[in-house]
Amino acid sequence: MDLGRDQNINNLQTEKKGIHILLKARDGFYIPNKLEKIFLYNLCGIDYSKYSRSVDCIQLKVGSFQEIKFHEDFFFIEVKTTKDKKVKKLPYGVFFGFTENEETLFKRISNYRLCIVHTTLEKYYCMNYLEYSELIRTKRVQYQINFKSK
């Protein structure tokens, strides 16, 4: 039994549930396909090959994806989920992991948002980098190491 892999699968399922909650909210959340995502990355000067996994969905500020012409027309959304019973009001008390790539984009791209979704309460809270920075109580770096195959 690989507990790390089991936890990773569980986290992915929870993230999918969080994205489903956002889509159900009908607040302009949208999951772009690969070509649409490449278009958005190019529009914002982001290296798709490096950051392709640093965005979960987008939130439209225009009526449809086809109306996007500028980076101001949408937000990149990185979803983090919780089901912690102690969390009653988002985003307070939430614990999550964040990759270096996700944080780099968040710091660099003005239309990037972190969205915390409580999967039990079915509520969400999106924030910009400044708010994120002000909310941090503790932060530590953790390395993930993969050895090469023989």
N, C-alpha and C positions, 0 to 999 in steps of 0.2 A: 504494500500500500504506500503510495507516494503522497504524503500529507500536503506537501507544497503544491503539487499538481492539482489535488482535490480542492485546495483552497482557491487556486487560480480559476478553476472551472466554476466554482461557487461564485467568485467575484464577477466573472463574466456574465453569469446568469442574472445576478443582482443588477449589474449595469444595464443589461437588456431590459429588465423590468423598469429601471429608472428612465430609460429612453422611451419606453412605451408610455409611461406616465406623462412625459413631456409632450409626446405626439397627441395623446388624448386631451391634453389641456387646450389644444387649438389656439395656441399663442404664437403661431408662426414657426414652430419647430419643424425641421425638415432634414431628412437624411439624404445627402447628395450621393449619387453614384460616383464611380471612380473618375469618369470624364468630367463630371460637374465639379468634383473636388479639385481636380487638376486645374480647371478653369479658375476657381476661386483662389487657389494657391498662387497661380501666375498673376492674377489680378493684384494680389497683395505682396508679390515679390518673395514668396516663401518657397524654399527648396522642397518639392514634394517627396523626393527620394529620401530625404533625411527626416521629414516631419509628417509623413503620411499617416502615422498612427497617433498623432497628437491632438486630433480633433474627432469628436464622436458624432456631431451633427451641427447644424447651423440654425440660427433663428432669423427669419426673414423680417426686414423692416419695410419691405415692399410687398406688393400683392402676390407675386409668384417668383419662382427661381428665374424665369426668363426675363424678368424686369431688372435683375441685378446688373448694374453698369459700373458701380464704384464700391470700394470697401465699406463705405458708409451705409450701404443698402442691406447689410446683414451683420450678424455676429457669428464668429466661430464659437462653438460650444464644446467644452470638455466637461463630461459628466462624471461626477463622483457620487456614490450612493451610500446611504446608511439605513439601517433598520434598528438602530440603537434605541431602546425604550427610554433611556435617560434623556435623549434629545427631544425636547418639547417645542422649541422655537429655533428654526433655522436662521442662520448657520451656526449658532452657538453650541459648543461642546462637541462638534463633529471631528472625527479622526479619519484621515484618509492618506493614501500614498499618492505621490506626484512624481512623475519622471523629470529628469533634467530638461529633456526636450519640451515637455509640456510647460514647465515653468519658464524656459527661455522664450517660447512663443508668447506666453502670457505677458511677460515683461516687455517684449518688443512690439507686439501687434496691438494697436489700440482697439480693434474690434474683436478681441478674443475675450471670452468670458468663462469663468469657472461656474458651473451650475451644480449645486448640491441638491440631490433628490432624496427625500425620506420615503422609502418604498412602503412603509407601513402606513404612515400618515397621508401618503400620496400628495405631498407638497414639495415645492422646489424653491430654490433661492439662487439667483444668478448674481455674480459680482465681478467688478473690474479688479485690476491688479492692485490699485491703491487700497481698496477695501480689504482685499485678501491680506496684504502686507500688515495692515493695522489689526487684523483679527488673529494673527499668528501668536500663539502662546509659547509653543516650543516647536523646534524644527531640527531634524537631524538627517544626515546623509547616510544612505545604506547602499552598499555595492551589491549588485547581483552578478555572480560569476558563473560562467558556463565554460567548462573545459572542452577542448576540441576532441573529436572522435578519433579513435585509433585507426 
